[in-house]
Amino acid sequence: MEENKETELREEVKEKISKKEMKKSAKLEEELKKVRQEADEWKNKYYMAYADTQNTKKLLEKEHSEIIKYRAAGFVENLMPALDSFHCALQIKVDDPKMKNFLVGFEYIYKNLLSVLENEGVTKLEPELHAKFDASYMHALDSEESDLEPNLVLKVLSAGYKLKDRVIKPAMVIVSRKKEEKKENEAQEEVKNDNNSSNGN
């Protein structure tokens, strides 16, 4: 009998201990789950921060390379009026030998300037006559009636310039436009006809 009681007591104690351990185990499992969730959250935040850092780094590298690539842009833009003046001066045809010598000197300086600019990645944009108008590197200042098809280059007023792949100054051109029908002459003839018919009455 006593043995039975002792066995029952042992079983009760075991049961209580196992319940406590189960509660502890469940509590530990819950805490472990929370810790794992927090670890996953921090892991995601780390990856997001890392990705942001990498994107910022790439953006800064791109901006830096753009700055290096186009560092001469401001200088070239400031030089444009002088280049245009040289271009215009070299278009003048003269007979005076002294003036011809001046023009030879101007041409020499102009070519040297262009050579220096070419070394910096500057390209001169000078459209050919009767070439199709291209708004990506030309600016049409005016249009003139012509027998040619519309939007062809009739005159180049000043050359354009490009730094690497960026247009610094478009070429200034005059383009062709379709000849308008002589509406004014027709209108004048109608007025004459009306005057003649009224005079005849």
SESE-295676 format. One record per residue (C-alpha): residue in one letter; x, y, z. Coordinates in steps of 0.2 Angstrom, whole numbers, plus 5000, padded with zeros to 4 digits. Last residue first. Layout:
<aa = A east = X north = Y up = Z> .
...
This chain:
<aa = N east = 4896 north = 5499 up = 4417> .
<aa = G east = 4914 north = 5497 up = 4409> .
<aa = N east = 4921 north = 5506 up = 4424> .
<aa = S east = 4913 north = 5493 up = 4436> .
<aa = S east = 4919 north = 5479 up = 4425> .
<aa = N east = 4937 north = 5486 up = 4424> .
<aa = N east = 4938 north = 5489 up = 4443> .
<aa = D east = 4931 north = 5471 up = 4447> .
<aa = N east = 4944 north = 5464 up = 4435> .
<aa = K east = 4958 north = 5475 up = 4443> .
<aa = V east = 4953 north = 5469 up = 4460> .
<aa = E east = 4953 north = 5451 up = 4454> .
<aa = E east = 4970 north = 5453 up = 4447> .
<aa = Q east = 4977 north = 5460 up = 4463> .
<aa = A east = 4970 north = 5445 up = 4472> .
<aa = E east = 4978 north = 5433 up = 4460> .
<aa = N east = 4994 north = 5442 up = 4462> .
<aa = E east = 4993 north = 5441 up = 4481> .
<aa = K east = 4989 north = 5422 up = 4480> .
<aa = K east = 5005 north = 5418 up = 4471> .
<aa = E east = 5007 north = 5401 up = 4478> .
<aa = E east = 5019 north = 5399 up = 4492> .
<aa = K east = 5035 north = 5392 up = 4488> .
<aa = K east = 5039 north = 5377 up = 4500> .
<aa = R east = 5051 north = 5381 up = 4514> .
<aa = S east = 5070 north = 5380 up = 4514> .
<aa = V east = 5081 north = 5381 up = 4530> .
<aa = I east = 5092 north = 5395 up = 4537> .
<aa = V east = 5105 north = 5388 up = 4549> .
<aa = M east = 5113 north = 5391 up = 4566> .
<aa = A east = 5123 north = 5376 up = 4572> .
<aa = P east = 5118 north = 5371 up = 4589> .
<aa = K east = 5129 north = 5375 up = 4604> .
<aa = I east = 5135 north = 5364 up = 4618> .
<aa = V east = 5128 north = 5348 up = 4610> .
<aa = R east = 5132 north = 5333 up = 4622> .
<aa = D east = 5140 north = 5317 up = 4616> .
<aa = K east = 5158 north = 5322 up = 4619> .
<aa = L east = 5157 north = 5341 up = 4619> .
<aa = K east = 5147 north = 5346 up = 4603> .
<aa = Y east = 5149 north = 5363 up = 4594> .
<aa = G east = 5138 north = 5372 up = 4581> .
<aa = A east = 5144 north = 5382 up = 4566> .
<aa = S east = 5137 north = 5398 up = 4562> .
<aa = L east = 5126 north = 5406 up = 4548> .
<aa = V east = 5124 north = 5390 up = 4538> .
<aa = K east = 5114 north = 5393 up = 4523> .
<aa = L east = 5101 north = 5383 up = 4513> .
<aa = V east = 5099 north = 5368 up = 4525> .
<aa = L east = 5084 north = 5358 up = 4519> .
<aa = N east = 5067 north = 5358 up = 4528> .
<aa = P east = 5056 north = 5359 up = 4513> .
<aa = E east = 5060 north = 5351 up = 4496> .
<aa = L east = 5070 north = 5362 up = 4485> .
<aa = D east = 5062 north = 5375 up = 4474> .
<aa = S east = 5065 north = 5387 up = 4488> .
<aa = E east = 5056 north = 5400 up = 4499> .
<aa = E east = 5067 north = 5405 up = 4514> .
<aa = S east = 5066 north = 5400 up = 4532> .
<aa = D east = 5074 north = 5408 up = 4547> .
<aa = L east = 5084 north = 5405 up = 4563> .
<aa = A east = 5084 north = 5386 up = 4562> .
<aa = H east = 5094 north = 5378 up = 4576> .
<aa = M east = 5104 north = 5363 up = 4572> .
<aa = Y east = 5111 north = 5349 up = 4583> .
<aa = S east = 5096 north = 5337 up = 4587> .
<aa = A east = 5084 north = 5348 up = 4577> .
<aa = D east = 5091 north = 5340 up = 4561> .
<aa = F east = 5087 north = 5349 up = 4545> .
<aa = K east = 5090 north = 5338 up = 4529> .
<aa = A east = 5107 north = 5342 up = 4521> .
<aa = H east = 5105 north = 5355 up = 4506> .
<aa = L east = 5121 north = 5363 up = 4511> .
<aa = E east = 5132 north = 5353 up = 4523> .
<aa = P east = 5130 north = 5355 up = 4542> .
<aa = E east = 5144 north = 5361 up = 4552> .
<aa = L east = 5146 north = 5353 up = 4569> .
<aa = K east = 5163 north = 5356 up = 4576> .
<aa = T east = 5168 north = 5342 up = 4589> .
<aa = V east = 5174 north = 5345 up = 4606> .
<aa = G east = 5182 north = 5330 up = 4616> .
<aa = E east = 5196 north = 5340 up = 4625> .
<aa = N east = 5209 north = 5336 up = 4612> .
<aa = E east = 5196 north = 5343 up = 4599> .
<aa = L east = 5196 north = 5359 up = 4609> .
<aa = V east = 5215 north = 5361 up = 4607> .
<aa = S east = 5213 north = 5357 up = 4589> .
<aa = L east = 5199 north = 5370 up = 4586> .
<aa = L east = 5209 north = 5383 up = 4595> .
<aa = N east = 5224 north = 5379 up = 4584> .
<aa = K east = 5213 north = 5380 up = 4568> .
<aa = Y east = 5206 north = 5397 up = 4573> .
<aa = I east = 5223 north = 5404 up = 4577> .
<aa = Y east = 5230 north = 5398 up = 4559> .
<aa = E east = 5214 north = 5404 up = 4551> .
<aa = F east = 5216 north = 5421 up = 4559> .
<aa = G east = 5234 north = 5422 up = 4553> .
<aa = V east = 5229 north = 5418 up = 4536> .
<aa = L east = 5215 north = 5431 up = 4537> .
<aa = F east = 5227 north = 5444 up = 4542> .
<aa = N east = 5238 north = 5440 up = 4527> .
<aa = K east = 5223 north = 5441 up = 4516> .
<aa = M east = 5220 north = 5458 up = 4523> .
<aa = K east = 5237 north = 5464 up = 4519> .
<aa = P east = 5236 north = 5457 up = 4501> .
<aa = D east = 5219 north = 5467 up = 4498> .
<aa = D east = 5207 north = 5456 up = 4487> .
<aa = V east = 5196 north = 5450 up = 4501> .
<aa = K east = 5183 north = 5437 up = 4503> .
<aa = I east = 5175 north = 5436 up = 4520> .
<aa = Q east = 5170 north = 5419 up = 4527> .
<aa = L east = 5186 north = 5418 up = 4538> .
<aa = A east = 5180 north = 5433 up = 4548> .
<aa = C east = 5163 north = 5424 up = 4551> .
<aa = H east = 5171 north = 5408 up = 4558> .
<aa = F east = 5184 north = 5419 up = 4569> .
<aa = S east = 5169 north = 5428 up = 4576> .
<aa = D east = 5160 north = 5412 up = 4579> .
<aa = L east = 5175 north = 5405 up = 4588> .
<aa = A east = 5176 north = 5420 up = 4599> .
<aa = P east = 5157 north = 5420 up = 4603> .
<aa = M east = 5159 north = 5401 up = 4607> .
<aa = L east = 5173 north = 5402 up = 4620> .
<aa = N east = 5162 north = 5405 up = 4635> .
<aa = E east = 5152 north = 5389 up = 4630> .
<aa = V east = 5169 north = 5379 up = 4629> .
<aa = F east = 5174 north = 5385 up = 4646> .
<aa = G east = 5158 north = 5380 up = 4654> .
<aa = A east = 5158 north = 5363 up = 4646> .
<aa = A east = 5176 north = 5359 up = 4650> .
<aa = R east = 5172 north = 5348 up = 4665> .
<aa = Y east = 5160 north = 5338 up = 4654> .
<aa = K east = 5168 north = 5320 up = 4656> .
<aa = I east = 5175 north = 5324 up = 4673> .
<aa = I east = 5158 north = 5330 up = 4680> .
<aa = E east = 5149 north = 5315 up = 4671> .
<aa = S east = 5161 north = 5303 up = 4679> .
<aa = H east = 5158 north = 5310 up = 4696> .
<aa = E east = 5139 north = 5310 up = 4693> .
<aa = K east = 5140 north = 5291 up = 4688> .
<aa = E east = 5151 north = 5287 up = 4703> .
<aa = L east = 5139 north = 5296 up = 4715> .
<aa = L east = 5125 north = 5287 up = 4708> .
<aa = K east = 5134 north = 5270 up = 4709> .
<aa = K east = 5138 north = 5274 up = 4727> .
<aa = T east = 5120 north = 5279 up = 4731> .
<aa = N east = 5114 north = 5263 up = 4724> .
<aa = Q east = 5127 north = 5253 up = 4734> .
<aa = T east = 5122 north = 5262 up = 4750> .
<aa = D east = 5103 north = 5259 up = 4746> .
<aa = A east = 5106 north = 5241 up = 4743> .
<aa = Y east = 5116 north = 5239 up = 4759> .
<aa = A east = 5103 north = 5248 up = 4769> .
<aa = M east = 5090 north = 5237 up = 4762> .
<aa = Y east = 5100 north = 5221 up = 4766> .
<aa = Y east = 5103 north = 5227 up = 4783> .
<aa = K east = 5085 north = 5231 up = 4786> .
<aa = N east = 5080 north = 5214 up = 4780> .
<aa = K east = 5093 north = 5206 up = 4792> .
<aa = W east = 5087 north = 5216 up = 4806> .
<aa = E east = 5069 north = 5210 up = 4802> .
<aa = D east = 5075 north = 5192 up = 4801> .
<aa = A east = 5084 north = 5194 up = 4817> .
<aa = E east = 5069 north = 5201 up = 4826> .
<aa = Q east = 5058 north = 5187 up = 4819> .
<aa = R east = 5071 north = 5174 up = 4825> .
<aa = V east = 5072 north = 5182 up = 4842> .
<aa = K east = 5053 north = 5182 up = 4843> .
<aa = K east = 5052 north = 5163 up = 4838> .
<aa = L east = 5066 north = 5159 up = 4851> .
<aa = E east = 5056 north = 5168 up = 4865> .
<aa = E east = 5040 north = 5158 up = 4860> .
<aa = E east = 5051 north = 5142 up = 4860> .
<aa = L east = 5058 north = 5147 up = 4877> .
<aa = K east = 5040 north = 5150 up = 4884> .
<aa = A east = 5034 north = 5133 up = 4877> .
<aa = S east = 5050 north = 5124 up = 4885> .
<aa = K east = 5047 north = 5133 up = 4902> .
<aa = K east = 5028 north = 5128 up = 4901> .
<aa = M east = 5033 north = 5110 up = 4896> .
<aa = E east = 5046 north = 5110 up = 4910> .
<aa = K east = 5033 north = 5115 up = 4922> .
<aa = K east = 5021 north = 5102 up = 4916> .
<aa = S east = 5035 north = 5089 up = 4916> .
<aa = I east = 5039 north = 5093 up = 4934> .
<aa = K east = 5021 north = 5092 up = 4939> .
<aa = E east = 5019 north = 5075 up = 4931> .
<aa = K east = 5035 north = 5068 up = 4938> .
<aa = V east = 5030 north = 5074 up = 4955> .
<aa = E east = 5013 north = 5066 up = 4953> .
<aa = E east = 5021 north = 5050 up = 4946> .
<aa = R east = 5032 north = 5050 up = 4961> .
<aa = L east = 5018 north = 5052 up = 4973> .
<aa = E east = 5008 north = 5039 up = 4965> .
<aa = T east = 5023 north = 5027 up = 4966> .
<aa = E east = 5025 north = 5031 up = 4985> .
<aa = K east = 5007 north = 5029 up = 4988> .
<aa = N east = 5008 north = 5012 up = 4979> .
<aa = E east = 5023 north = 5007 up = 4989> .
<aa = E east = 5014 north = 5012 up = 5005> .
<aa = M east = 5000 north = 5000 up = 5000> .
